[in-house]
């Protein structure tokens, strides 16, 4: 799968997901009640474009690293 196709799949997945991210550090919410001393969480679709881009950048980099090991 080409990187652009993979990116589009990630965007589609995240926009449909109910997973929530910290508004400040963008860490995925787990059982934690708060993160970074805060407790404000949003779904991927609710985050601003910069937040979405940051999450995608990390995931794409991880994917690139994984592919380079094959």
FIKOLZA-1660 file (N, C-alpha, C; in steps of 0.1 Angstrom, whole numbers, plus 5000, padded with zeros to 4 digits):
% residues 70
   i   px   py   pz ch aa at
   1 5009 4988 5000  A  X  N
   1 5000 5000 5000  A  X CA
   1 5009 5012 5000  A  X  C
   2 5006 5022 4991  A  X  N
   2 5014 5034 4991  A  X CA
   2 5011 5043 5003  A  X  C
   3 5020 5051 5006  A  X  N
   3 5019 5059 5018  A  X CA
   3 5007 5068 5018  A  X  C
   4 5004 5074 5007  A  X  N
   4 4993 5083 5006  A  X CA
   4 4980 5076 5008  A  X  C
   5 4979 5064 5003  A  X  N
   5 4967 5055 5005  A  X CA
   5 4966 5052 5020  A  X  C
   6 4977 5048 5026  A  X  N
   6 4977 5045 5040  A  X CA
   6 4973 5057 5048  A  X  C
   7 4977 5068 5045  A  X  N
   7 4973 5081 5052  A  X CA
   7 4958 5083 5051  A  X  C
   8 4953 5081 5039  A  X  N
   8 4938 5082 5038  A  X CA
   8 4930 5072 5046  A  X  C
   9 4936 5060 5047  A  X  N
   9 4929 5050 5055  A  X CA
   9 4930 5054 5070  A  X  C
  10 4941 5059 5074  A  X  N
  10 4942 5064 5088  A  X CA
  10 4932 5075 5091  A  X  C
  11 4931 5084 5082  A  X  N
  11 4922 5095 5084  A  X CA
  11 4908 5090 5085  A  X  C
  12 4904 5081 5076  A  X  N
  12 4891 5075 5076  A  X CA
  12 4888 5068 5090  A  X  C
  13 4898 5060 5094  A  X  N
  13 4896 5052 5106  A  X CA
  13 4894 5062 5118  A  X  C
  14 4903 5072 5119  A  X  N
  14 4903 5081 5131  A  X CA
  14 4890 5089 5131  A  X  C
  15 4886 5094 5120  A  X  N
  15 4874 5102 5119  A  X CA
  15 4861 5094 5124  A  X  C
  16 4861 5081 5122  A  X  N
  16 4850 5073 5126  A  X CA
  16 4851 5068 5140  A  X  C
  17 4863 5069 5146  A  X  N
  17 4866 5063 5159  A  X CA
  17 4861 5072 5170  A  X  C
  18 4858 5065 5181  A  X  N
  18 4853 5072 5193  A  X CA
  18 4865 5074 5203  A  X  C
  19 4877 5070 5199  A  X  N
  19 4889 5072 5207  A  X CA
  19 4891 5087 5210  A  X  C
  20 4895 5090 5222  A  X  N
  20 4897 5104 5226  A  X CA
  20 4912 5107 5229  A  X  C
  21 4916 5120 5226  A  X  N
  21 4929 5124 5228  A  X CA
  21 4929 5136 5237  A  X  C
  22 4940 5138 5245  A  X  N
  22 4942 5149 5253  A  X CA
  22 4943 5162 5244  A  X  C
  23 4936 5172 5247  A  X  N
  23 4936 5184 5239  A  X CA
  23 4950 5191 5239  A  X  C
  24 4958 5188 5249  A  X  N
  24 4971 5195 5251  A  X CA
  24 4983 5188 5246  A  X  C
  25 4984 5175 5249  A  X  N
  25 4995 5167 5245  A  X CA
  25 4992 5157 5235  A  X  C
  26 4980 5155 5231  A  X  N
  26 4975 5146 5221  A  X CA
  26 4977 5131 5224  A  X  C
  27 4979 5128 5237  A  X  N
  27 4980 5114 5241  A  X CA
  27 4966 5107 5241  A  X  C
  28 4966 5095 5237  A  X  N
  28 4954 5088 5236  A  X CA
  28 4949 5085 5250  A  X  C
  29 4936 5088 5252  A  X  N
  29 4930 5086 5265  A  X CA
  29 4928 5071 5268  A  X  C
  30 4933 5067 5279  A  X  N
  30 4931 5053 5284  A  X CA
  30 4922 5053 5296  A  X  C
  31 4925 5046 5306  A  X  N
  31 4917 5046 5318  A  X CA
  31 4920 5059 5326  A  X  C
  32 4929 5067 5322  A  X  N
  32 4933 5079 5329  A  X CA
  32 4921 5089 5330  A  X  C
  33 4919 5094 5341  A  X  N
  33 4909 5105 5343  A  X CA
  33 4914 5118 5337  A  X  C
  34 4927 5120 5339  A  X  N
  34 4934 5132 5334  A  X CA
  34 4947 5130 5328  A  X  C
  35 4952 5140 5321  A  X  N
  35 4964 5139 5314  A  X CA
  35 4971 5153 5314  A  X  C
  36 4983 5154 5316  A  X  N
  36 4990 5167 5316  A  X CA
  36 4985 5176 5327  A  X  C
  37 4979 5170 5338  A  X  N
  37 4973 5178 5348  A  X CA
  37 4959 5184 5344  A  X  C
  38 4954 5179 5332  A  X  N
  38 4941 5184 5327  A  X CA
  38 4932 5172 5325  A  X  C
  39 4920 5175 5321  A  X  N
  39 4911 5164 5318  A  X CA
  39 4901 5168 5307  A  X  C
  40 4907 5173 5297  A  X  N
  40 4900 5177 5285  A  X CA
  40 4904 5168 5273  A  X  C
  41 4894 5160 5268  A  X  N
  41 4897 5151 5258  A  X CA
  41 4887 5153 5246  A  X  C
  42 4892 5151 5234  A  X  N
  42 4884 5152 5222  A  X CA
  42 4886 5140 5213  A  X  C
  43 4877 5137 5204  A  X  N
  43 4879 5127 5194  A  X CA
  43 4888 5133 5183  A  X  C
  44 4893 5125 5175  A  X  N
  44 4902 5129 5164  A  X CA
  44 4894 5140 5155  A  X  C
  45 4882 5137 5152  A  X  N
  45 4874 5146 5143  A  X CA
  45 4872 5159 5150  A  X  C
  46 4872 5160 5163  A  X  N
  46 4870 5173 5170  A  X CA
  46 4882 5181 5172  A  X  C
  47 4894 5175 5170  A  X  N
  47 4907 5182 5171  A  X CA
  47 4908 5191 5160  A  X  C
  48 4916 5202 5162  A  X  N
  48 4919 5211 5151  A  X CA
  48 4929 5204 5141  A  X  C
  49 4931 5210 5130  A  X  N
  49 4939 5204 5119  A  X CA
  49 4953 5202 5123  A  X  C
  50 4959 5211 5131  A  X  N
  50 4972 5208 5136  A  X CA
  50 4973 5196 5145  A  X  C
  51 4963 5194 5154  A  X  N
  51 4963 5182 5162  A  X CA
  51 4962 5170 5154  A  X  C
  52 4953 5170 5144  A  X  N
  52 4951 5158 5136  A  X CA
  52 4964 5155 5128  A  X  C
  53 4970 5165 5123  A  X  N
  53 4982 5163 5115  A  X CA
  53 4993 5158 5124  A  X  C
  54 4994 5162 5136  A  X  N
  54 5004 5157 5146  A  X CA
  54 5003 5142 5149  A  X  C
  55 4990 5138 5151  A  X  N
  55 4987 5124 5153  A  X CA
  55 4991 5116 5141  A  X  C
  56 4987 5120 5129  A  X  N
  56 4989 5113 5117  A  X CA
  56 5004 5112 5114  A  X  C
  57 5012 5123 5117  A  X  N
  57 5026 5123 5115  A  X CA
  57 5033 5112 5123  A  X  C
  58 5029 5111 5136  A  X  N
  58 5035 5100 5144  A  X CA
  58 5032 5087 5139  A  X  C
  59 5019 5084 5135  A  X  N
  59 5015 5071 5130  A  X CA
  59 5022 5068 5117  A  X  C
  60 5023 5077 5108  A  X  N
  60 5030 5075 5096  A  X CA
  60 5045 5072 5097  A  X  C
  61 5051 5079 5107  A  X  N
  61 5065 5076 5110  A  X CA
  61 5067 5062 5115  A  X  C
  62 5058 5058 5124  A  X  N
  62 5059 5045 5130  A  X CA
  62 5057 5034 5119  A  X  C
  63 5048 5037 5109  A  X  N
  63 5046 5028 5098  A  X CA
  63 5058 5027 5089  A  X  C
  64 5064 5038 5087  A  X  N
  64 5076 5039 5078  A  X CA
  64 5087 5030 5085  A  X  C
  65 5089 5032 5098  A  X  N
  65 5099 5025 5105  A  X CA
  65 5097 5010 5105  A  X  C
  66 5084 5006 5106  A  X  N
  66 5080 4992 5106  A  X CA
  66 5083 4986 5092  A  X  C
  67 5079 4994 5081  A  X  N
  67 5082 4989 5068  A  X CA
  67 5097 4988 5064  A  X  C
  68 5105 4996 5070  A  X  N
  68 5119 4996 5067  A  X CA
  68 5126 4983 5073  A  X  C
  69 5119 4977 5083  A  X  N
  69 5125 4965 5089  A  X CA
  69 5121 4952 5082  A  X  C
  70 5112 4953 5073  A  X  N
  70 5107 4941 5065  A  X CA
  70 5118 4936 5056  A  X  C
% end
